Amino acid sequence: MRAILSALVVCVLLVVGAAGFGAETLPPPPAAYFNDYAGLVSAKDVQRLDAKLRRFAEETSTQVVVAVFKSLPSPSLEDFTVRAAQEWRVGRKDWDDGAILFVFVDDRKMRI
């Protein structure tokens, strides 16, 4: 009986450990509308694009956030972008009126 319990505990620990394996941390919710995590856009252009997106949000009540990454931090484009969108919660709470454009430069992938 003791051997069975020990084996069961080991199995549970392996399953719990595997669930966290590869689970990268997400960047915190962005404070700006245009976010260049890859450092590819000049500071002047970042300010200009952020101002345009901010104006668009003020005029339409629809928030569009752009997040540019050097590469995809996860094996799965869908998994990373869905988890980030759920965590960041762009748009007004009760209206579901936000969108995020994810750009992964080195991978040549994008996702809205």
Secondary structure, DSSP 8 states (H G I E B T S, - for coil): -HHHHHHHHHHHHHHHHHHHTT--------SSSEEETT--S-HHHHHHHHHHHHHHHHHHS-EEEEEEESS-SSS-HHHHHHHHHHHH--S-TTT--EEEEEEETTTTEEE-
